[in-house]
Amino acid sequence: MGSISIRKRKYGNSSYLARVRVMRDGTSYHETKTFDRRPAATAWIKKREKELAKPDALEELNASDPPLSKAIERYTEKAVKDIGRTKAQVLRTIATYTIAGLPCSTIKSKDIIEFLQSLPGQPQTVGNYASHLTSIFAIDRPMWDFRLDDREMRDAITVARRMGIISLSTQRNRRPTLDELDRLLAHFIDRRQRTPQAMPMHKVIVFALFSTRRQAEITRLT
């Protein structure tokens, strides 16, 4: 099924982003292309839908140019011992977003920027996702011949930094002392005993220390 989105350009004129989405027998395919005129976008959608309707068309495309989700899957399978469980989980989360359904060769910097903008959390957290996604673009093409263009990734990172979509983590200049931690835990344990319905902050503090997750990440967990 095709769709067209109108986007305003810097100088006031519009562009037309055409999208083609096809799912058949458990196999999915997603493709986008930008045009200056709506009729051209409409014609392209009709042409691509007709081509993709041919028998085995999706299977052939996915075999030669699989979606980003397959590249992520290959990376996490082969490198999970080196990258650690936290990074592997971040990559699996990325695989649930729309960008993961795009064929590797079609992913442009604008697709990456749209993905980063869709992520919840602070720019530091979004920057963490961008850093892990960069690993996929840097390794999967030379190692497994996935058709990912790392120039598109670099361009997206440059734009995202300048637009404030991502940023480096705030540097901490000290850690809490053991005495400070003891006093914090004692305070929140006492509060929990007096007010059972209160947030179990003593558990949250310990979880934060050992998981190294940020506040925004912890509060989104279910």
C-alpha positions in Angstrom: 0.0 0.0 0.0 1.4 3.4 -1.0 1.2 6.8 0.6 2.5 10.3 0.0 3.7 12.8 2.7 4.2 16.5 1.9 7.3 18.1 3.4 8.2 21.8 3.5 11.7 22.6 2.4 14.0 25.3 3.7 13.0 27.9 1.1 9.2 27.3 1.3 8.6 24.9 -1.6 7.4 21.3 -1.0 8.7 17.9 -1.6 6.7 14.7 -1.8 7.9 11.6 0.0 6.4 8.4 -1.6 6.3 5.3 0.5 5.5 1.7 -0.6 4.7 -0.9 1.9 4.1 -4.5 1.0 3.5 -7.6 3.1 2.9 -11.0 1.7 3.1 -14.4 3.3 5.0 -13.1 6.2 7.5 -11.3 4.1 7.5 -7.5 4.3 9.2 -4.7 2.2 9.3 -0.9 2.7 10.7 1.6 0.2 10.7 5.4 0.0 11.6 8.0 -2.6 11.4 11.8 -2.7 9.9 13.8 -5.6 9.5 17.4 -6.5 6.0 16.9 -7.9 3.0 14.8 -6.6 2.2 13.2 -10.0 5.7 11.8 -10.2 5.4 10.4 -6.7 2.0 8.8 -7.5 3.3 7.3 -10.8 6.3 5.8 -8.9 4.1 4.2 -6.3 1.9 2.6 -9.0 5.0 1.4 -10.9 6.7 -0.1 -7.8 3.5 -1.8 -6.5 3.1 -3.4 -9.9 6.7 -4.6 -9.9 6.4 -5.9 -6.3 3.2 -7.8 -7.1 5.1 -10.2 -9.3 5.7 -13.7 -7.9 8.8 -14.0 -5.7 9.6 -10.3 -6.1 9.7 -9.7 -2.3 11.7 -12.8 -1.6 14.3 -11.8 -4.2 14.6 -8.3 -2.8 15.0 -9.4 0.7 17.6 -12.0 -0.2 19.8 -9.6 -2.1 19.1 -6.5 0.0 17.6 -7.5 3.4 16.0 -5.0 5.8 18.0 -3.3 8.5 16.5 -5.6 11.1 18.4 -8.5 9.5 21.7 -6.6 9.7 21.0 -5.9 13.4 20.2 -9.6 14.0 23.4 -10.8 12.3 25.5 -8.3 14.3 23.9 -9.2 17.7 24.2 -12.9 17.0 27.9 -12.7 16.1 29.1 -10.1 18.5 26.9 -10.4 21.6 29.8 -11.6 23.8 31.8 -8.6 22.8 29.1 -5.9 22.9 27.4 -6.9 26.1 23.8 -7.5 26.9 22.9 -3.8 27.3 24.0 -2.8 23.8 22.4 -5.9 22.4 19.1 -4.9 24.0 19.4 -1.4 22.6 19.9 -2.8 19.1 16.9 -5.2 19.5 14.8 -2.2 20.5 16.0 -0.3 17.3 14.8 -3.4 15.3 11.2 -2.7 16.5 11.1 0.7 14.8 10.0 1.5 11.2 13.5 2.2 10.0 14.4 -1.5 10.7 12.0 -2.6 8.0 13.8 -0.6 5.3 16.1 -2.4 2.9 19.7 -1.6 3.8 20.5 0.1 0.5 17.6 2.5 0.7 18.3 4.0 4.1 19.3 7.6 3.8 20.4 10.2 6.4 16.8 11.6 6.5 15.5 8.2 7.6 18.0 8.0 10.4 17.2 11.5 11.5 13.5 10.7 11.6 14.2 7.6 13.6 16.3 9.5 16.2 13.6 12.2 16.4 11.0 9.5 17.2 13.0 8.2 20.2 11.8 9.1 23.7 14.2 10.5 26.3 16.9 13.2 26.5 19.5 14.0 23.8 22.1 12.0 25.7 19.9 8.9 25.6 19.1 9.4 21.9 22.9 9.8 21.3 23.4 6.4 22.9 21.1 4.8 20.4 22.8 6.6 17.6 26.2 5.4 18.7 25.0 1.8 18.7 23.4 2.1 15.3 26.6 3.5 14.0 28.3 0.2 14.8 25.9 -1.6 12.5 26.7 0.7 9.6 30.5 0.5 10.2 30.8 -3.3 10.5 28.0 -5.0 8.6 28.8 -3.8 5.1 32.5 -4.8 5.0 32.0 -7.9 7.1 28.8 -9.4 5.7 28.2 -7.4 2.6 25.0 -5.7 3.8 24.4 -2.7 1.6 24.6 0.0 4.3 26.1 3.3 3.4 28.1 4.6 6.4 28.3 8.0 4.8 24.6 8.4 5.3 25.1 7.5 9.0 27.8 10.1 9.4 25.7 12.8 7.7 22.8 12.0 10.0 25.0 12.2 13.1 26.4 15.6 12.0 22.8 17.0 11.5 21.5 15.4 14.7 24.3 17.0 16.7 23.9 20.4 15.2 20.1 20.3 15.7 20.4 19.2 19.3 18.7 15.8 18.7 21.7 14.0 20.2 24.4 15.1 22.6 27.2 13.7 24.7 26.4 12.5 28.2 26.9 15.0 31.0 30.3 14.3 32.6 30.1 13.5 36.3 33.0 14.7 38.4 32.3 12.6 41.5 30.7 9.5 42.8 28.7 9.2 46.0 30.7 7.9 49.0 29.7 4.8 50.8 28.6 6.9 53.7 26.3 9.0 51.5 24.8 5.8 49.9 24.2 4.3 53.4 22.4 7.5 54.5 20.3 7.6 51.4 19.3 4.0 51.6 18.5 4.3 55.3 16.3 7.3 54.7 14.3 5.7 51.9 13.9 2.4 53.7 12.6 4.3 56.7 10.2 6.2 54.5 9.0 3.0 52.8 8.3 1.5 56.2 6.3 4.5 57.3 4.5 5.0 54.0 4.2 1.6 52.2 2.6 3.2 49.1 5.7 5.4 48.5 8.1 4.7 45.7 10.7 2.1 46.8 13.5 4.4 46.1 16.0 2.2 48.0 15.5 -0.4 45.3 15.6 2.2 42.5 18.9 3.6 43.8 20.6 0.1 43.9 19.1 -0.8 40.4 20.5 2.5 39.0 23.9 1.9 40.4 24.2 -1.6 39.0 22.4 -1.2 35.7 24.0 2.2 34.9 20.8 3.4 33.3 19.8 7.0 33.4 16.7 8.3 35.3 14.6 8.6 32.1 15.5 5.1 31.0 14.6 3.6 34.4 11.2 5.4 34.7 10.2 4.1 31.2 10.7 0.5 32.2 7.6 -1.7 32.8 
